[in-house]
Amino acid sequence: MTRIKHCCLLGIFAALGVCSNVPTAHSQEVLVFSGIDEVIDWLKSENFWGEENRGQQLTVPYVMLTGITQRWRDTAQQLHVPYKKEIFYRLMVPLILHANKMVMERREALFQAQETLAAGDKIPAADMQAIRDGAVLLRVSDAESAASLTQESAALLTVIDELIYKLDIIPAGLALGQAAYESGYGTSRFAVQGNALFGQWTFGGKGLVPEQQRKSLGDHRIAAFDWPFDSVRGYFINLMSHPAYEDFRRLRANLRAKGEPLTSMALADGLIRYSERGQEYVDTLKSIIRVNGLAIADDATFRDEPMRFAVGAESAEKAAELRTEIERMRASGELAQIIQRMRLE
């Protein structure tokens, strides 16, 4: 399992945006694992290990992975490849489902805003601010134009329409396939050093420098993140907003309009510009999805349970220390502060 360093508990949480499943600091469960065997035993106890019944919907424990370390990279090299893959996929899928849950909640709020305006009513101030923020985040408006949006703005309905177009789900199987491909199942240097799962570029002197950085492309780096969900969030925003992925968004919208399912295999065709390899990249991605049966995750749902968090420790002794530290933080209120900063809503 990917692991968070013992000293990094204060940095374990993040998300797209607090959902009703998020527990309070007093009830929140933090799972601490000290080795791969413990992770596999836990997955088995959750009935989340082994071959899935392809005729049934996949249900997923609501457990959020909190970090990737060198130990996972070293351990993964000793694992049988099917075990490495399964551990990676099982621990990644909740992050992706949570991102999609947040997306759908915000998408529904946009439809509600449309209905409110159509009825001649006022959109609540908090929802108006969310529209302004979303317009900037998804490159619908520049900051100045978004700040000037009001209930009476002629552009408001157009902005909401564009946000609905851009703000939609990414099939879980597709995201799993890309994360596996781009991060080597969480074992790449970028994954270990920066929780980078999707190979996203960044400029301006921030991020991790590739070993063979091409000067012709400028000071491009791989975006680094404090924790894995940050990487998932960045990936979602990237596909929803970057001009390079307009084909992906258009294909997704067309499938929506026809009432057809948004599947991993269908939407992979919209990612020809994700890599310089073009169609070869898409073909490889489709092969990963097909060979590993990742499409089953497209319709996966969370089990009806509170959100939990998974933290790794370097040894059984460190795991015991970390459990004690978590309880101290719970009693002192520090854990509550962490939850408040999570933005899991």
ChimeraX attribute file (.defattr): number of C-alpha atoms within 10 A of each C-alpha:
attribute: neighborCount
match mode: 1-to-1
recipient: residues
	/A:1	29
	/A:2	33
	/A:3	24
	/A:4	26
	/A:5	18
	/A:6	16
	/A:7	9
	/A:8	13
	/A:9	19
	/A:10	13
	/A:11	16
	/A:12	22
	/A:13	23
	/A:14	22
	/A:15	23
	/A:16	21
	/A:17	16
	/A:18	16
	/A:19	15
	/A:20	9
	/A:21	14
	/A:22	17
	/A:23	16
	/A:24	15
	/A:25	19
	/A:26	12
	/A:27	11
	/A:28	17
	/A:29	16
	/A:30	16
	/A:31	17
	/A:32	22
	/A:33	25
	/A:34	19
	/A:35	20
	/A:36	19
	/A:37	11
	/A:38	13
	/A:39	20
	/A:40	17
	/A:41	13
	/A:42	15
	/A:43	17
	/A:44	12
	/A:45	10
	/A:46	11
	/A:47	13
	/A:48	18
	/A:49	16
	/A:50	10
	/A:51	8
	/A:52	13
	/A:53	9
	/A:54	9
	/A:55	7
	/A:56	10
	/A:57	14
	/A:58	17
	/A:59	16
	/A:60	21
	/A:61	21
	/A:62	22
	/A:63	23
	/A:64	26
	/A:65	27
	/A:66	26
	/A:67	28
	/A:68	28
	/A:69	22
	/A:70	19
	/A:71	19
	/A:72	22
	/A:73	21
	/A:74	11
	/A:75	15
	/A:76	22
	/A:77	11
	/A:78	9
	/A:79	12
	/A:80	9
	/A:81	11
	/A:82	10
	/A:83	15
	/A:84	20
	/A:85	17
	/A:86	18
	/A:87	19
	/A:88	21
	/A:89	21
	/A:90	19
	/A:91	21
	/A:92	26
	/A:93	26
	/A:94	24
	/A:95	24
	/A:96	24
	/A:97	24
	/A:98	26
	/A:99	23
	/A:100	21
	/A:101	18
	/A:102	21
	/A:103	20
	/A:104	15
	/A:105	13
	/A:106	22
	/A:107	20
	/A:108	13
	/A:109	16
	/A:110	21
	/A:111	13
	/A:112	14
	/A:113	21
	/A:114	16
	/A:115	13
	/A:116	14
	/A:117	15
	/A:118	11
	/A:119	9
	/A:120	8
	/A:121	11
	/A:122	13
	/A:123	17
	/A:124	12
	/A:125	11
	/A:126	9
	/A:127	15
	/A:128	18
	/A:129	16
	/A:130	14
	/A:131	23
	/A:132	25
	/A:133	15
	/A:134	19
	/A:135	23
	/A:136	17
	/A:137	17
	/A:138	19
	/A:139	17
	/A:140	19
	/A:141	18
	/A:142	13
	/A:143	14
	/A:144	10
	/A:145	13
	/A:146	20
	/A:147	15
	/A:148	9
	/A:149	19
	/A:150	15
	/A:151	15
	/A:152	10
	/A:153	10
	/A:154	10
	/A:155	13
	/A:156	19
	/A:157	16
	/A:158	12
	/A:159	19
	/A:160	21
	/A:161	14
	/A:162	16
	/A:163	23
	/A:164	17
	/A:165	16
	/A:166	23
	/A:167	23
	/A:168	22
	/A:169	19
	/A:170	25
	/A:171	25
	/A:172	26
	/A:173	29
	/A:174	24
	/A:175	26
	/A:176	28
	/A:177	26
	/A:178	25
	/A:179	24
	/A:180	22
	/A:181	18
	/A:182	19
	/A:183	19
	/A:184	18
	/A:185	26
	/A:186	31
	/A:187	27
	/A:188	18
	/A:189	17
	/A:190	25
	/A:191	30
	/A:192	23
	/A:193	16
	/A:194	22
	/A:195	28
	/A:196	32
	/A:197	35
	/A:198	25
	/A:199	22
	/A:200	18
	/A:201	15
	/A:202	16
	/A:203	12
	/A:204	9
	/A:205	10
	/A:206	14
	/A:207	19
	/A:208	18
	/A:209	16
	/A:210	13
	/A:211	7
	/A:212	6
	/A:213	12
	/A:214	10
	/A:215	8
	/A:216	7
	/A:217	7
	/A:218	10
	/A:219	16
	/A:220	21
	/A:221	20
	/A:222	21
	/A:223	22
	/A:224	24
	/A:225	20
	/A:226	19
	/A:227	23
	/A:228	28
	/A:229	28
	/A:230	20
	/A:231	26
	/A:232	26
	/A:233	19
	/A:234	20
	/A:235	21
	/A:236	21
	/A:237	17
	/A:238	16
	/A:239	22
	/A:240	23
	/A:241	21
	/A:242	12
	/A:243	12
	/A:244	15
	/A:245	18
	/A:246	17
	/A:247	17
	/A:248	24
	/A:249	24
	/A:250	15
	/A:251	18
	/A:252	23
	/A:253	18
	/A:254	13
	/A:255	16
	/A:256	14
	/A:257	9
	/A:258	8
	/A:259	9
	/A:260	11
	/A:261	13
	/A:262	20
	/A:263	20
	/A:264	25
	/A:265	21
	/A:266	16
	/A:267	21
	/A:268	23
	/A:269	18
	/A:270	20
	/A:271	20
	/A:272	19
	/A:273	17
	/A:274	18
	/A:275	12
	/A:276	9
	/A:277	12
	/A:278	12
	/A:279	16
	/A:280	12
	/A:281	19
	/A:282	22
	/A:283	16
	/A:284	15
	/A:285	22
	/A:286	23
	/A:287	14
	/A:288	19
	/A:289	23
	/A:290	16
	/A:291	9
	/A:292	16
	/A:293	15
	/A:294	21
	/A:295	20
	/A:296	21
	/A:297	24
	/A:298	23
	/A:299	17
	/A:300	19
	/A:301	18
	/A:302	18
	/A:303	12
	/A:304	11
	/A:305	13
	/A:306	18
	/A:307	22
	/A:308	18
	/A:309	16
	/A:310	21
	/A:311	26
	/A:312	29
	/A:313	23
	/A:314	16
	/A:315	13
	/A:316	13
	/A:317	10
	/A:318	16
	/A:319	20
	/A:320	14
	/A:321	13
	/A:322	20
	/A:323	17
	/A:324	12
	/A:325	14
	/A:326	17
	/A:327	16
	/A:328	13
	/A:329	18
	/A:330	19
	/A:331	13
	/A:332	11
	/A:333	13
	/A:334	16
	/A:335	21
	/A:336	17
	/A:337	14
	/A:338	19
	/A:339	20
	/A:340	14
	/A:341	15
	/A:342	17
	/A:343	14
	/A:344	19
	/A:345	18
